[in-house]
Amino acid sequence: MPVQAIGDAAPSRLWPEGVQSSVALAFDVDGPTGNAMLDGSIWRNPSFFTLGAYGPWRAVGYLLDMLDEYRMPATFFVPTWVLENWPAQIRAIVERGHEIGYHGHRHEAFWQLTRERQQEVMALSLALFRKHLALTPAGFRTPSGDWGADTIEILLDAGVRYSSSMRGDDRPYFIEHAASGRSLVEIPGRWELDDYASLAYQRNPDYPAGLDRIASYDATFDNWRREFDGSHRDGLCMTTLFHPKVSGKPGRILLLERLCQHMRSREGVWFARCGEVAQWWREQHAGARVLA
C-alpha cells in the first residue's frame, strides 16, 4: 500500500494563498459504542450506557454552541448506531454547517473484520446516513485506529474520498490502492491530540486499557497549545481526535474554548472541515511522488 507525499515543499505551496497552516477540528461521536457494545456488557451495566450516551445526548449541543461562538467548522465522525438512537442530535450537526463522516456502525475494529463484514458495515452505514440525514459522507475515520489489507479497496468502492485514520505524516498524503491506481487522501491525526490520552477516566470496562487517571486541565491545554504552535510554525495540518463524551463536558469545554481563542489569535490559519482539506490537497498535489 504505497503512499504519496509532496516532499519538502515550502508551506506557502501547501495551502491556499495567504495561509500558513491548516486546522481541521474533528470529533468522534462514539456514544456508548466500542468494546462494551460489541461484547454485550453494555446491556448488563447501565452505567456503561449512560457514560457514553452523554456524548450525543448532551455534549454535542455544548460543542455546537462553542463552535458557533468561535466560527469554527468541524468534522464529526459518527457510528451509525449512534445516529439511529440520537438522530435529532446528529442532524443538528449538519444543520449547524458541519461535516459528517463514516465511523463504523458500532465502532467496529475494521482490522478484525472479514472483507464481507467490512462491506456490510459500510453499506449499512451509507443506508442509515441517507435515511436519517439524506447525505453521503466523503470521509472515513477507522474506529480502532487501524485497518485490514482489504479496507482501502472497500472504502474506495464505497465512494469514500478521504480518510483521517492513520499517523504517517503531519500533512495530508495519498494512500494508493496499487491494483487499481485509485487513492484516498489521508488527513493524519496523532495520539497527542486525542482527548482520551489526557482526560478519559474509565472505571469499567477498562477500554482503552490503562486509562484510569486524568491529567490536569492546565497541562492538557498546554500540550494542545504547543501542538498547534508547532504545527502552525512549520506550516502543517493539525487535526484532532476529540470525543464529545470526553471533552464535551462543562469544565472541559473551557479547555476547548481556550484552544480556539489561542488559535484564532494567530494569522494565516485555515480553519476547515476535513473534506475541504482533502479536496484542496487532491486538486493541488495529485502529482506527488510515490514513497515506497
C-alpha positions in Angstrom: 0.0 0.0 0.0 2.3 2.8 -1.2 1.7 6.3 0.0 2.5 9.6 -1.7 3.9 12.8 -0.3 4.9 16.1 -1.6 8.4 16.1 -0.3 9.8 19.3 1.4 7.8 21.9 -0.4 7.6 25.3 1.3 4.5 25.9 3.4 3.3 28.6 1.1 2.9 25.9 -1.6 0.8 23.6 0.6 -2.2 25.8 1.3 -4.4 28.5 -0.3 -2.9 31.9 -0.8 -2.3 33.7 2.5 -2.5 30.6 4.6 0.4 29.3 6.7 -1.2 26.2 8.2 -4.5 24.4 8.4 -6.6 23.2 11.3 -9.3 20.6 10.8 -11.1 20.1 14.1 -12.6 16.6 14.3 -14.8 14.8 16.8 -15.6 11.2 17.1 -19.2 10.9 18.4 -18.7 7.4 19.7 -21.5 7.4 22.2 -21.9 4.1 24.1 -20.2 2.0 21.4 -16.9 0.2 21.4 -16.0 -3.0 23.4 -18.9 -2.7 25.8 -21.3 -2.6 22.9 -19.6 -5.3 20.9 -19.3 -7.8 23.7 -22.8 -7.1 25.0 -21.7 -5.9 28.5 -23.3 -2.5 27.9 -26.7 -4.1 28.4 -25.7 -5.7 31.7 -24.5 -2.5 33.4 -26.5 0.7 32.9 -23.5 2.9 33.8 -21.7 1.7 30.7 -24.6 3.0 28.6 -25.0 6.4 30.3 -21.3 7.1 30.3 -21.2 7.0 26.5 -24.7 8.4 25.9 -23.8 11.7 27.5 -21.8 12.4 24.3 -24.6 12.6 21.7 -27.4 13.4 24.2 -25.8 16.3 26.0 -22.2 17.1 24.9 -22.8 17.5 21.2 -25.1 20.5 21.9 -22.4 22.2 24.1 -19.8 21.7 21.3 -22.0 23.1 18.6 -22.6 26.2 20.6 -18.9 26.6 21.2 -18.1 26.1 17.5 -20.6 28.7 16.6 -19.1 31.2 19.0 -15.6 30.8 17.6 -16.7 30.4 14.0 -15.0 27.0 13.8 -16.1 24.5 11.2 -15.6 20.9 12.2 -16.0 17.3 11.1 -17.9 14.7 13.2 -17.2 11.0 12.6 -20.3 9.2 13.7 -21.0 5.4 14.2 -24.4 4.9 12.6 -25.8 3.1 15.7 -25.4 6.4 17.4 -27.2 8.1 14.5 -30.1 5.6 14.8 -30.5 6.3 18.5 -29.9 10.1 18.6 -31.0 11.3 15.1 -32.0 14.8 16.1 -28.7 15.5 17.8 -26.7 14.2 14.8 -29.0 16.1 12.4 -28.2 19.3 14.4 -24.5 18.8 13.4 -25.4 19.1 9.8 -27.9 21.9 10.3 -25.1 23.9 12.0 -22.9 23.6 9.0 -20.5 20.9 10.0 -19.4 17.7 8.2 -20.4 14.1 8.9 -18.0 11.2 8.3 -18.1 7.4 8.5 -17.0 5.8 11.8 -18.4 2.2 11.6 -21.8 1.1 12.8 -21.0 0.0 16.4 -17.4 1.3 16.4 -16.1 -2.0 15.0 -12.3 -2.7 14.7 -12.1 -3.0 11.0 -8.8 -4.9 11.1 -10.6 -7.7 12.9 -13.5 -8.0 10.4 -13.6 -10.1 7.3 -13.8 -8.4 3.9 -17.5 -9.3 3.7 -18.3 -7.9 7.1 -16.4 -4.6 6.4 -18.5 -4.2 3.2 -21.7 -4.9 5.2 -20.8 -2.2 7.8 -20.1 0.4 5.1 -23.3 -0.5 3.2 -25.4 -0.3 6.4 -23.7 3.0 7.4 -24.4 4.5 4.0 -28.1 3.4 4.1 -28.6 5.0 7.5 -26.8 8.2 6.6 -29.1 8.6 3.6 -32.2 7.6 5.6 -31.7 10.0 8.5 -29.6 12.8 7.0 -30.1 12.5 3.3 -26.4 12.6 2.7 -23.4 10.5 1.5 -20.3 11.1 3.6 -17.0 11.7 1.8 -14.7 10.8 4.7 -14.0 7.9 6.9 -12.2 7.5 10.2 -11.5 3.9 11.3 -12.9 3.4 14.8 -9.9 1.4 16.0 -7.0 3.5 14.5 -6.0 0.7 12.1 -7.5 -1.4 9.3 -7.1 -4.6 7.3 -5.4 -5.3 4.0 -8.8 -5.1 2.2 -10.0 -1.9 3.8 -8.7 0.7 1.4 -10.3 -1.1 -1.6 -13.6 -1.4 0.3 -13.6 2.3 1.1 -12.8 3.3 -2.5 -15.6 1.0 -3.8 -18.0 2.7 -1.3 -17.1 6.1 -2.7 -15.0 7.3 0.2 -12.7 10.1 -0.9 -10.6 10.7 2.1 -9.6 9.1 5.4 -8.5 10.5 8.8 -7.3 7.3 10.3 -3.5 6.9 10.1 -0.5 8.6 11.6 2.0 8.7 8.7 2.7 12.4 8.5 1.8 15.8 9.8 0.5 16.9 6.4 -2.1 15.2 4.2 -0.8 12.5 1.9 -2.2 9.9 -0.6 -2.8 6.3 0.2 -2.9 4.3 -3.1 -4.6 1.1 -4.0 -1.9 -0.3 -6.2 -4.0 -2.7 -8.1 -6.4 0.0 -9.4 -4.3 3.1 -9.2 -7.1 4.8 -7.1 -6.2 6.7 -4.0 -7.5 8.2 -0.8 -6.3 11.5 0.7 -5.2 10.7 4.3 -5.5 13.5 6.9 -3.4 12.1 9.7 -4.1 12.6 13.3 -1.8 12.0 16.3 -2.4 10.5 19.7 -1.1 13.7 21.3 -4.4 15.3 20.1 -6.6 12.5 21.3 -8.5 13.7 24.4 -8.6 10.1 25.7 -4.9 10.4 26.4 -5.3 13.2 28.9 -8.9 13.3 30.1 -10.5 9.8 30.0 -11.3 8.1 33.3 -12.6 4.6 32.8 -13.6 2.6 35.9 -15.1 -0.3 34.0 -14.9 -1.5 31.3 -11.2 -0.8 31.1 -11.3 0.4 27.5 -8.9 1.5 26.3 -6.8 -0.3 28.9 -4.9 1.6 31.5 -6.7 5.0 31.3 -7.6 5.3 34.9 -6.3 8.8 35.8 -6.6 12.2 34.1 -4.1 15.0 33.6 -4.5 18.4 35.0 -6.5 20.7 32.8 -3.7 23.2 32.6 -1.2 20.6 31.5 -3.7 19.3 28.9 -4.3 22.8 27.5 -0.5 23.5 27.4 0.0 20.3 25.5 -2.6 21.1 22.9 -1.5 24.7 22.6 2.1 23.6 21.9 0.9 21.1 19.3 -0.9 23.8 17.5 2.0 26.3 17.8 4.5 23.8 16.3 2.1 22.9 13.5 1.4 26.5 12.7 5.1 27.5 12.8 6.0 24.7 10.3 3.1 25.2 8.0 1.4 21.8 8.7 -2.1 20.4 9.1 -3.4 19.7 12.5 -6.5 17.6 13.2 -7.9 16.3 16.4 -9.3 13.1 17.8 -11.7 14.6 20.3 -14.8 12.8 21.7 -17.9 14.6 22.9 -18.3 12.2 25.9 -14.7 13.0 27.0 -14.0 16.7 26.3 -17.6 18.0 25.8 -18.3 18.4 29.5 -18.7 21.9 31.0 -15.2 22.2 32.6 -13.5 20.7 29.6 -15.4 22.9 27.2 -13.4 25.7 28.8 -10.2 24.0 27.6 -11.5 23.8 24.1 -12.6 27.5 24.3 -9.1 28.4 25.4 -7.6 26.4 22.5 -10.0 28.1 20.0 -9.1 31.5 21.4 -5.4 30.8 21.1 -5.7 29.5 17.5 -7.9 32.4 16.4 -5.3 34.8 17.7 -2.8 33.7 15.1 -2.8 34.9 11.5 -2.7 32.7 8.5 -4.6 29.7 9.8 -7.1 28.0 7.6 -9.9 26.5 9.7 -11.6 23.9 7.5 -13.6 20.7 7.6 -11.6 17.6 6.8 -13.4 17.2 3.5 -12.3 20.7 2.4 -8.7 20.0 3.3 -8.9 16.7 1.4 -10.4 18.3 -1.7 -7.8 21.0 -1.8 -5.0 18.5 -1.4 -6.2 16.4 -4.2 -6.6 19.3 -6.5 -3.2 20.9 -5.8 -1.0 17.9 -5.1 -2.2 15.0 -7.1 1.1 14.8 -8.9 3.0 14.0 -5.7 5.8 11.4 -5.9 5.3 7.9 -4.6 7.1 6.7 -1.4 7.8 3.0 -1.3 
